[in-house]
């Protein structure tokens, strides 16, 4: 992609001297966005290097088909613009190109720039939802988000990062299921059931889950997300949960970390994996949990925070990830220092300042400022629940990993101000361990 963009923006003669290797454009096992992107790059470079004859008519039709709808295809402005560049200099497509440029310019910001996607509404909604649930937000607040998400569920049962996209993904689907279950498992029963069935189709023979399509390589962070979602109906998913946890244990690096996947911070995948593994008790994956917690404690900076990678300056969102994971251990000192750093990053309006963290197209960073607010609130909610649990622990209750809730969601006890008040006890609300 970089080579193509530089060739498109650079001197034409320089691009004309480049070789053209069709093997660089293999579309096998690619999800639709990557497939269209790859074909757009192939067509653009074929034109630039004098190899237009290497482009099949079906490939041109595929690119044109992405332009035959009112909005930007799949909400992906980056791919949309690459398609327009690939189709440029074809006179019979002038009207299509003019319309495509107008679609892109409709998303131009006040500063003159253009984002790479139209919006990330669903991802922001699900992360805000679990954060508000963790902090005991009133039921009516969570129900409004729940109704919003329920109305945006795809026909296949999944959720995408935006309502503008058809392609669902494991991450949005998993967190949406968790949030809907914690908010009101009766009101959203059908959404949860259909969502869980959608998740089943993604799981690979290795027990892991990819991001977008069945058969793609499994990823640790996506597997953790899926395991947490399946755990809301744990008794029905014992084998799937067990297989996912085994994948996570095998995917852990010797230093306790996991592949970061969609985050630049090493602590994002760690905290989600710990939530997924920790639910089955302190003994089953003791070594996995211990390595992860050591990695987090050793990564703390002198100022009390954590950076995205070793040696990086501290940032709020990485610190929030680390603090959520540190609920799994008993030493309060690193937690206290981390909270002090995190609260120091809060602005007067309550928001949190942090560096960009999300990756896409990987490994390029993109900015969603509100995610720092969401994950900070999630971390503080987890810590608050940990303190409440310690203050109400019966005599003889075991300490250490595995005594907390199994999923990202931390709902208030039934009948409290933040709950629906019906007395319904779910695995998320009671801390019930999965039979897996």
C-alpha positions as CSV (number, residue, x, y, z in Angstrom):
1,X,0.0,0.0,0.0
2,X,2.8,2.4,0.9
3,X,4.6,1.8,-2.3
4,X,1.4,2.4,-4.3
5,X,0.6,5.6,-2.6
6,X,4.1,7.0,-3.0
7,X,4.1,6.0,-6.6
8,X,0.7,7.7,-7.2
9,X,2.0,10.9,-5.5
10,X,5.5,10.9,-6.9
11,X,6.9,11.6,-10.3
12,X,5.2,9.4,-12.9
13,X,8.4,8.5,-14.7
14,X,9.9,7.0,-11.5
15,X,6.9,4.8,-11.1
16,X,7.1,3.6,-14.7
17,X,10.5,2.0,-14.1
18,X,9.2,-0.3,-11.4
19,X,8.6,-4.0,-12.0
20,X,5.2,-5.5,-11.6
21,X,4.8,-8.9,-9.8
22,X,1.3,-10.3,-9.8
23,X,2.2,-12.6,-6.9
24,X,2.3,-9.6,-4.6
25,X,-1.5,-9.3,-4.9
26,X,-2.6,-12.7,-3.6
27,X,-6.2,-12.3,-2.3
28,X,-6.5,-15.8,-0.8
29,X,-8.1,-15.9,2.6
30,X,-8.6,-12.1,2.8
31,X,-11.7,-10.5,4.3
32,X,-13.7,-8.3,1.9
33,X,-12.0,-5.0,2.8
34,X,-8.5,-6.4,2.3
35,X,-9.6,-8.1,-0.9
36,X,-10.8,-4.9,-2.5
37,X,-7.9,-3.0,-1.2
38,X,-5.4,-5.5,-2.7
39,X,-7.2,-5.4,-6.1
40,X,-7.2,-1.6,-6.0
41,X,-3.4,-1.6,-5.4
42,X,-2.9,-4.1,-8.2
43,X,-4.9,-2.1,-10.7
44,X,-3.2,1.2,-9.7
45,X,0.3,-0.2,-9.9
46,X,-0.4,-2.1,-13.1
47,X,-1.4,1.2,-14.7
48,X,1.6,3.0,-13.3
49,X,4.1,0.4,-14.6
50,X,2.6,-0.2,-18.0
51,X,1.1,-3.5,-17.2
52,X,-2.6,-2.7,-17.5
53,X,-3.0,-5.9,-19.5
54,X,-2.4,-7.9,-16.3
55,X,-5.7,-6.7,-14.8
56,X,-8.8,-8.9,-15.4
57,X,-12.1,-7.4,-16.3
58,X,-13.7,-9.0,-13.2
59,X,-11.2,-7.1,-11.0
60,X,-12.3,-3.8,-12.5
61,X,-15.9,-4.7,-12.1
62,X,-15.3,-5.5,-8.4
63,X,-13.9,-2.0,-7.8
64,X,-16.7,-0.4,-9.7
65,X,-19.3,-2.3,-7.6
66,X,-18.0,-0.7,-4.4
67,X,-19.1,2.7,-5.8
68,X,-22.7,1.8,-6.6
69,X,-24.2,2.8,-3.3
70,X,-25.1,6.1,-1.6
71,X,-22.3,6.2,0.9
72,X,-18.6,5.2,1.3
73,X,-18.3,1.4,0.8
74,X,-18.1,-0.3,4.2
75,X,-17.4,3.0,5.8
76,X,-13.8,2.6,4.8
77,X,-12.6,5.9,3.3
78,X,-9.0,4.7,2.8
79,X,-10.1,1.8,0.6
80,X,-12.6,4.0,-1.1
81,X,-9.9,6.5,-2.1
82,X,-7.6,3.7,-3.3
83,X,-10.4,2.4,-5.5
84,X,-10.9,5.9,-7.0
85,X,-7.1,6.1,-7.8
86,X,-7.2,2.7,-9.4
87,X,-10.2,3.6,-11.6
88,X,-8.8,7.1,-12.6
89,X,-7.9,7.9,-16.2
90,X,-10.8,5.7,-17.5
91,X,-13.0,8.3,-19.4
92,X,-16.1,6.0,-19.3
93,X,-16.0,6.2,-15.5
94,X,-15.9,9.9,-15.1
95,X,-19.4,10.2,-13.5
96,X,-18.5,7.4,-11.1
97,X,-15.3,9.1,-10.1
98,X,-16.9,12.5,-9.6
99,X,-19.5,10.9,-7.4
100,X,-16.8,9.0,-5.5
101,X,-14.8,12.1,-4.8
102,X,-17.9,13.9,-3.5
103,X,-18.5,11.0,-1.1
104,X,-15.0,11.3,0.3
105,X,-15.2,15.1,0.6
106,X,-18.4,14.8,2.6
107,X,-16.2,13.4,5.4
108,X,-13.5,16.2,5.3
109,X,-13.0,17.7,8.7
110,X,-12.7,21.3,9.6
111,X,-8.9,21.1,9.7
112,X,-8.9,20.0,6.1
113,X,-8.0,16.4,6.8
114,X,-10.0,13.2,6.0
115,X,-10.3,10.2,8.4
116,X,-9.6,6.7,7.2
117,X,-13.1,5.5,8.2
118,X,-16.4,7.3,8.3
119,X,-17.0,6.6,12.0
120,X,-16.4,4.0,14.8
121,X,-19.8,4.4,16.4
122,X,-20.3,0.8,17.4
123,X,-16.9,0.2,18.8
124,X,-17.2,3.4,20.8
125,X,-20.6,2.4,22.0
126,X,-19.6,-1.1,23.2
127,X,-16.5,0.1,25.0
128,X,-18.4,2.9,26.6
129,X,-21.1,0.4,27.6
130,X,-18.8,-2.0,29.4
131,X,-17.1,1.0,31.1
132,X,-20.4,2.4,32.4
133,X,-21.5,-1.0,33.5
134,X,-18.2,-1.5,35.4
135,X,-18.7,1.7,37.2
136,X,-22.3,1.1,38.2
137,X,-24.1,3.5,35.8
138,X,-27.9,3.6,36.2
139,X,-29.9,1.0,34.2
140,X,-31.6,3.6,32.1
141,X,-28.3,4.9,30.8
142,X,-27.1,1.4,29.9
143,X,-30.5,0.5,28.4
144,X,-30.3,3.4,26.0
145,X,-26.9,2.1,24.7
146,X,-28.3,-1.4,24.7
147,X,-31.2,-0.4,22.5
148,X,-28.9,1.5,20.2
149,X,-26.7,-1.6,19.8
150,X,-29.6,-4.0,19.4
151,X,-30.9,-2.0,16.5
152,X,-27.5,-2.2,14.8
153,X,-27.0,-5.9,14.9
154,X,-26.2,-7.4,11.5
155,X,-28.6,-9.9,9.9
156,X,-25.9,-12.6,10.5
157,X,-26.0,-11.9,14.2
158,X,-22.7,-10.0,14.5
159,X,-21.8,-6.3,14.9
160,X,-19.4,-4.2,12.8
161,X,-17.4,-1.2,14.0
162,X,-19.9,1.0,12.3
163,X,-23.5,0.7,11.0
164,X,-22.1,1.7,7.6
165,X,-20.3,-1.6,7.3
166,X,-21.8,-5.0,6.4
167,X,-18.8,-7.1,7.5
168,X,-19.1,-8.1,11.2
169,X,-16.1,-8.7,13.4
170,X,-15.4,-10.8,16.5
171,X,-14.3,-7.9,18.7
172,X,-17.4,-5.7,18.3
173,X,-19.7,-8.8,18.4
174,X,-18.1,-10.1,21.6
175,X,-18.1,-6.9,23.6
176,X,-21.7,-6.2,22.5
177,X,-22.8,-9.6,23.7
178,X,-21.2,-9.0,27.1
179,X,-22.7,-5.6,27.5
180,X,-26.2,-6.6,26.5
181,X,-26.1,-9.6,28.9
182,X,-24.9,-7.5,31.8
183,X,-27.5,-4.8,31.1
184,X,-30.6,-6.9,30.6
185,X,-30.3,-10.6,29.7
186,X,-34.1,-10.8,29.3
187,X,-34.7,-7.7,27.2
188,X,-31.8,-8.6,24.9
189,X,-32.1,-12.4,25.0
190,X,-32.6,-12.8,21.3
191,X,-29.8,-10.5,20.3
192,X,-27.5,-12.4,22.6
193,X,-28.6,-15.8,21.3
194,X,-28.1,-14.8,17.7
195,X,-24.8,-13.1,18.5
196,X,-23.4,-16.2,20.2
197,X,-24.4,-18.3,17.2
198,X,-22.5,-15.9,15.0
199,X,-19.4,-16.3,17.2
200,X,-19.4,-20.1,17.0
201,X,-18.7,-19.9,13.2
202,X,-15.4,-18.0,13.7
203,X,-13.7,-20.5,16.0
204,X,-10.8,-22.3,14.4
205,X,-9.5,-25.9,14.9
206,X,-6.8,-24.4,17.2
207,X,-9.5,-23.1,19.5
208,X,-8.7,-19.4,18.6
209,X,-10.7,-16.8,16.9
210,X,-9.7,-14.4,14.0
211,X,-11.0,-10.9,13.6
212,X,-13.1,-11.1,10.4
213,X,-13.5,-14.4,8.6
214,X,-13.6,-18.1,9.4
215,X,-10.3,-19.7,8.5
216,X,-8.1,-16.7,9.0
217,X,-5.3,-17.0,11.5
218,X,-6.4,-16.9,15.1
219,X,-5.5,-13.9,17.3
220,X,-5.0,-13.7,21.0
221,X,-7.0,-10.6,21.6
222,X,-9.9,-11.7,19.5
223,X,-9.9,-15.1,21.2
224,X,-10.0,-13.5,24.7
225,X,-12.9,-11.3,23.6
226,X,-14.8,-14.3,22.3
227,X,-14.2,-16.4,25.4
228,X,-15.5,-13.5,27.6
229,X,-18.6,-13.4,25.5
230,X,-19.2,-17.1,25.5
231,X,-18.8,-17.1,29.2
232,X,-22.2,-15.3,29.6
233,X,-23.7,-18.7,28.8
234,X,-20.8,-20.7,30.2
235,X,-22.6,-24.0,30.7
236,X,-23.6,-24.2,27.1
237,X,-20.1,-23.4,25.8
238,X,-17.7,-25.5,28.0
239,X,-15.8,-27.0,25.1
240,X,-15.5,-23.8,23.1
241,X,-14.4,-21.8,26.2
242,X,-11.8,-24.5,27.1
243,X,-10.4,-24.6,23.6
244,X,-10.1,-20.8,23.6
245,X,-8.3,-20.7,26.9
246,X,-5.9,-23.4,25.7
247,X,-5.2,-21.3,22.7
248,X,-4.5,-18.3,24.8
249,X,-2.1,-20.2,27.1
250,X,-0.2,-21.5,24.1
251,X,-0.2,-18.1,22.4
252,X,1.5,-16.4,25.4
253,X,5.1,-15.3,24.9
254,X,7.8,-16.4,27.3
255,X,7.9,-12.8,28.7
256,X,4.2,-13.0,29.6
257,X,2.9,-10.9,26.7
258,X,0.8,-11.7,23.6
259,X,0.8,-10.4,20.1
260,X,-0.8,-6.9,20.4
261,X,-3.1,-7.4,17.4
262,X,-5.2,-4.2,17.0
263,X,-3.4,-2.2,19.7
264,X,0.0,-0.7,19.9
265,X,0.1,-1.2,23.7
266,X,1.3,-4.6,24.9
267,X,-1.0,-4.4,27.8
268,X,-4.3,-4.4,25.8
269,X,-4.1,-8.1,24.9
270,X,-2.7,-9.0,28.3
271,X,-5.6,-7.6,30.3
272,X,-8.2,-9.1,28.0
273,X,-6.5,-12.5,28.1
274,X,-6.3,-12.4,31.9
275,X,-10.0,-11.7,32.1
276,X,-10.7,-14.7,29.9
277,X,-8.3,-17.1,31.6
278,X,-8.8,-16.0,35.2
279,X,-12.5,-16.9,35.3
280,X,-11.8,-20.6,35.4
281,X,-10.0,-20.4,38.8
282,X,-6.5,-19.7,40.1
283,X,-5.0,-23.1,39.5
284,X,-5.8,-24.1,35.9
285,X,-3.6,-21.4,34.2
286,X,-1.6,-20.3,37.2
287,X,1.7,-20.1,35.1
288,X,-0.1,-18.1,32.4
289,X,-1.5,-15.6,34.9
290,X,1.8,-15.3,36.8
291,X,3.8,-14.5,33.6
292,X,1.3,-11.9,32.5
293,X,1.3,-10.2,35.9
294,X,5.1,-10.2,36.1
295,X,5.2,-8.6,32.6
296,X,2.9,-5.8,33.8
297,X,4.6,-5.2,37.1
298,X,8.0,-5.0,35.5
299,X,6.7,-2.6,32.8
300,X,5.7,0.1,35.3
301,X,7.5,3.3,34.9
302,X,9.0,5.4,37.7
303,X,6.1,7.9,37.4
304,X,3.6,5.1,38.2
305,X,2.2,4.7,34.7
306,X,2.8,2.3,31.8
307,X,3.9,3.1,28.3
308,X,2.8,1.2,25.2
309,X,6.1,-0.7,24.8
310,X,9.2,-1.0,27.1
311,X,11.0,2.3,27.3
312,X,8.0,4.3,26.1
313,X,6.8,7.2,28.3
314,X,3.7,6.5,30.3
315,X,0.3,7.1,28.8
316,X,-3.2,6.9,30.2
317,X,-4.7,4.2,28.1
318,X,-1.8,1.7,28.6
319,X,-2.0,2.5,32.3
320,X,-5.7,1.7,32.3
321,X,-5.1,-1.6,30.6
322,X,-2.4,-2.5,33.1
323,X,-4.5,-1.5,36.1
324,X,-7.5,-3.6,35.0
325,X,-5.1,-6.6,34.9
326,X,-3.6,-5.8,38.2
327,X,-6.9,-6.5,39.9
328,X,-5.8,-10.1,39.6
329,X,-3.1,-9.7,42.3
330,X,-2.9,-8.6,45.9
331,X,0.0,-6.1,46.1
332,X,-1.7,-2.6,46.3
333,X,1.5,-0.6,45.7
334,X,1.7,-0.7,41.9
335,X,-2.0,-0.1,41.7
336,X,-1.9,2.9,44.0
337,X,0.9,4.4,41.9
338,X,-0.9,3.7,38.7
339,X,-4.1,5.2,39.9
340,X,-2.2,8.4,40.9
341,X,-0.7,8.6,37.4
342,X,-4.1,8.0,35.8
343,X,-5.9,10.6,37.7
344,X,-3.2,13.1,36.9
345,X,-4.1,12.6,33.2
346,X,-7.7,13.8,33.8
347,X,-8.8,17.1,32.3
348,X,-11.1,19.6,34.0
349,X,-14.0,18.3,32.0
350,X,-13.5,14.8,33.2
351,X,-12.0,13.4,30.0
352,X,-8.6,11.7,29.8
353,X,-5.6,12.8,27.7
354,X,-3.7,10.0,26.1
355,X,-1.7,8.9,23.0
356,X,-3.4,7.1,20.1
357,X,-3.5,3.4,20.6
358,X,-5.7,1.6,18.0
359,X,-4.1,0.2,14.8
360,X,-5.7,0.0,11.4
361,X,-4.7,-0.6,8.7
362,X,-2.1,-2.4,10.9
363,X,0.4,-1.2,11.9
364,X,-0.7,2.4,11.4
365,X,-2.1,4.3,14.4
366,X,-5.4,6.1,14.3
367,X,-7.0,8.3,16.9
368,X,-10.2,7.7,18.8
369,X,-9.8,10.1,21.8
370,X,-12.8,8.9,23.7
371,X,-11.3,5.4,24.1
372,X,-9.0,6.7,26.8
373,X,-12.1,7.8,28.7
374,X,-13.7,4.4,28.3
375,X,-10.8,2.3,29.3
376,X,-9.9,4.5,32.3
377,X,-13.5,4.3,33.5
378,X,-13.4,0.5,33.0
379,X,-10.1,0.3,35.1
380,X,-11.5,2.4,37.9
381,X,-14.7,0.3,37.9
382,X,-12.7,-2.9,38.2
383,X,-10.6,-1.4,41.0
384,X,-13.7,-0.2,42.8
385,X,-15.3,-3.6,42.6
386,X,-12.1,-5.2,43.8
387,X,-12.1,-3.0,46.9
388,X,-15.7,-3.7,47.5
389,X,-15.1,-7.4,47.2
390,X,-12.2,-7.3,49.7
391,X,-14.3,-5.4,52.2
392,X,-17.0,-8.0,52.0
393,X,-15.0,-11.2,51.6
394,X,-16.2,-13.8,54.1
395,X,-13.6,-15.4,56.4
396,X,-11.7,-18.1,54.6
397,X,-12.3,-16.9,51.1
398,X,-9.3,-17.6,49.0
399,X,-7.1,-14.7,47.8
400,X,-5.3,-14.2,44.6
401,X,-6.2,-14.7,40.9
402,X,-9.6,-16.1,40.0
403,X,-11.7,-14.6,42.8
404,X,-13.1,-11.8,40.6
405,X,-15.7,-11.6,37.8
406,X,-14.9,-13.7,34.7
407,X,-15.5,-11.1,32.1
408,X,-14.9,-7.5,31.2
409,X,-18.3,-6.6,32.7
410,X,-18.7,-5.8,36.3
411,X,-22.3,-5.1,37.1
412,X,-23.5,-3.9,40.5
413,X,-25.3,-6.4,42.7
414,X,-29.0,-6.9,41.9
415,X,-31.1,-4.4,43.7
416,X,-28.5,-1.7,43.9
417,X,-28.7,1.7,42.3
418,X,-26.8,0.7,39.2
419,X,-28.7,-2.5,38.5
420,X,-32.0,-3.2,37.0
421,X,-33.2,-4.2,40.4
422,X,-34.9,-7.5,39.4
423,X,-32.6,-9.7,41.5
424,X,-31.5,-11.7,38.5
425,X,-28.1,-13.2,39.1
426,X,-26.0,-13.8,36.0
427,X,-22.5,-15.3,35.8
428,X,-21.2,-11.7,35.2
429,X,-22.9,-10.3,38.2
430,X,-22.1,-13.0,40.8
431,X,-18.6,-13.9,39.8
432,X,-19.7,-17.5,39.1
433,X,-16.9,-19.5,37.6
434,X,-17.3,-21.2,34.3
435,X,-17.6,-25.0,34.4
436,X,-14.8,-25.0,31.8
